[in-house]
């Protein structure tokens, strides 16, 4: 296995952890609950996401404003992606 491939696997794993950490946030849990989605189930489904889905969702999280001030639209976009993944699987 090449070094680039190992590095990218490590990056994907770090992105998966970033998504799980986002789903642990109180505002994300509240939003998921309001939409009828169990946060624990959503976190468990992160492993089933494709690498491209993980990269895309982690990129959205990275583009959020620093300091944790999330707008409602930011949370909704990220949660909709997470919900779609849960529903598809």
N, C-alpha and C positions, 0 to 999 in steps of 0.2 A: 504494500500500500504506500502511495507517495506521501511526502510530507504535506503537500497542498491538500490532499484528500483528508488526511488526519486533522489538519488545521480547520478545514471547513466543517468536518464533523464536530469538532470542539466548538466552533462558532455556532452551529445549529443547536447544539445542546445548551449553550449559554443563552441563546435566543428563546429556547423552550422554557428555561428557568425564568427568564425575564417575563414571559407571558404568564407563567404560574404566579410569579410575585405580583404582577398587575392584578390578577384575578383574586389575590388575597386582600387587596385594598378594600377598605370599608365602603367607599363609594361604588366600587365595582360590584361588590357583593350585594349592596342595596339595589343597584340597577338590575342585576341579574335576577334577583328575587322578585322585583317588580314586574319583570318580563316572564316570570314563571320558570326560570332556569335555576337549577341548583348549582351553586358555585363549585362545589366539590366535583360534581359530574363534569362540569366544564373543564376544570383543571385536569381531571383524569383523561379527558379527550385530547389534550394537547399532544400527547405521545402519538396519537393516531393522525395528526395533521401531517401533510406533506411538507417537505423541506421548503418549498416555495411559499406555502401558506405561512409557515413559521417565520420565514424571512420577511414577508410582507407585513404580518401583524406586529412583529418586533420592531420593524421600521416605523410603523405608525406610533408605537409606544415611544420610540426614541424621538419622534418629531413633536411630542407633546411639550407644552411649556415647562420650563424648569421650575422647581419649587412645588410641583404637585398641583398647581391650579388647573384643573381640568374643566373645560367647558362641557356643557351638557352634550353638545354635538360630538366632542372628542370621545366621550365615554360611550355614546350611542354607536358611533362607527366601530369602535374596537369591540364592543360587546356584540354587535350584530355579526361581525365576522366570527367571533367565538361561538355564538348561538348557531350560526349556519353550519359550522363544523360539527357541533353537537348533534344537530338535526340530521345531517348527512350520514353520520356514523350511527 
